[in-house]
Structures are given as C-alpha cells and as structure tokens.
Amino acid sequence: MSTNSHHLAALALGLGCALLPAGLATAWISAAKSRLAEAEASGEDTPIAATAAAADVGYCTPELRRVLRRVLTSCGLVGADGSAGRGCQPADAASVATLAGDDFNKLFLPLADRAAIIQFGKNQADLEPEDIALVDQVFADRRGASWFLVVSRSSPEGSVALNRKLSEARARVITDHIHSTFPDPELDKQVGLLWLGEEYAQLSTDFCSWKRSGKADACSTDDLNRSAFLAWIDCRL
C-alpha cells in the first residue's frame, strides 16, 4: 500500500473514532426521549422518595397509591413551602385524581376507622367544640403514617364561586387548628389539602357510617357535603 493510501486510511479511522462519541450521544438522547414519551403516554407518575413509616394495609390499592402520589405532588406536600397557595382547587381535582367522582370516593371508603367527617352548618366554616375534639382525635391517631389528607366540600346551594371559597375555608380552618395545636415544622410536608366545592366527588350516604361531628341524624347528601373529611394514610409509595 502506498504512503498516500496509509494516510487516507489513518485519516478515515481517526474521523470514525472522533464521530463515535457524538453518534452514541445522539442515540442515547433519542432513546431517552422515546422512554419519556412512552411514560407520558402511559400516564405513569414520577415516584416520590418519601414512604410511609408503617407497613401497607389492605386499603392501599395501586389506584389509591397513584391518586395519593398525584395529590402529594400537585396539592402541596412534595416541595411545599407552606405558602397560602398550598392545596388543590376544584378545577384541579379531576386531573389530579383522573377518576370519576364516585370512583374517587370509593378509594377512601375502606379508611373508615382511620378517618372522620367534620360537618359544618350551611354557609359556615367555623369549628365548634365537638368538631375540634374530633379533629384532635383523628390527628393524634397517627399510627406511624406519613400523610394526612383534608378533603373539603360544600353542598350545592349558592353559586359555584361561593362554594369553592367555602370549601377552601373549611379545609384551611382545620389545618390552621392543627398547626396551632400540634406545632411541628414538618407539618407542611405531611398535611395535604384538596377542596372540591360542589363540583367534584360529592359524598353519598355510604359515608354516614364514618365518625362524624354534628347531629347523628344529619346525614343527607347536603349534610355530608357541608364538610371536610380527614384521614391519615399509611400506604407505601
């Protein structure tokens, strides 16, 4: 082989070696984009590093875990700064839960012994002494769980805008009480808010069997939805 042929072969080999890393990088980036697109198309959620301290229990279905992850990331627990913006509003609820309202509620029915419903008067968002006692009882019964959810609603009287504000006020009066009664710098990483107004996941009389404040016979759907339900959830994520 001539000297010129040797030079040309060496030059070609050098160019091939130089281009190899760039080609590999392009392939890696393309594969990563494909995996990301597949994950988004399948609706997978980004895993959360924190897990509950307690072992999983029977109600921790895959669907409940998925909804819980979305509530934690979207409604203020993961990355929360404790600002007034924490919590999810009715407009967010359907995208957070990705379930019909009845199916969303069914996820929580098995939590009856871990939860309670705080029932408010019509157009009211104040805690009565019996409400406070029940909030304190449920919050103190942690059993090693990591997440405490406050999910508030309103009955359908009045305007949609008013009922949104009313359900938010009901969620916040409970969390304000918890902050003042159980001072803990970690609370904003544990307590999640979801206020639903009258627009999403209205409670049915299936929830009459839950621990409730208010009169025992006040269990129409309107009574139940002038409310906030609260529960510790001890599912591993």
C-alpha positions, 0 to 999 in steps of 0.5 A: 500500500502506498504512503498516500493510501496509509494516510487516507486510511489513518485519516478515515479511522481517526474521523470514525473514532472522533464521530463515535462519541457524538453518534452514541450521544445522539442515540442515547438522547433519542432513546431517552426521549422515546422512554419519556414519551412512552411514560407520558403516554402511559400516564405513569407518575414520577415516584416520590422518595418519601414512604410511609413509616408503617407497613401497607394495609389492605386499603392501599390499592395501586389506584389509591397509591397513584391518586395519593402520589398525584395529590402529594405532588400537585396539592402541596406536600412534595416541595411545599413551602407552606405558602397560602397557595398550598392545596388543590382547587376544584378545577384541579381535582379531576386531573389530579385524581383522573377518576370519576367522582364516585370512583374517587370516593370509593378509594377512601371508603375502606379508611373508615376507622382511620378517618372522620367527617367534620360537618359544618352548618350551611354557609359556615366554616367555623369549628365548634367544640365537638368538631375540634375534639374530633379533629384532635382525635383523628390527628393524634391517631397517627399510627406511624403514617406519613400523610394526612389528607383534608378533603373539603366540600360544600353542598350545592346551594349558592353559586359555584364561586361561593362554594369553592371559597367555602370549601377552601375555608373549611379545609384551611380552618382545620389545618390552621387548628392543627398547626396551632395545636400540634406545632411541628415544622414538618407539618407542611410536608405531611398535611395535604389539602384538596377542596372540591366545592360542589363540583367534584366527588360529592359524598353519598350516604355510604359515608354516614357510617364514618365518625362524624361531628354534628347531629347523628341524624344529619346525614343527607347528601347536603349534610355530608357535603357541608364538610371536610373529611380527614384521614391519615394514610399509611400506604407505601409509595 
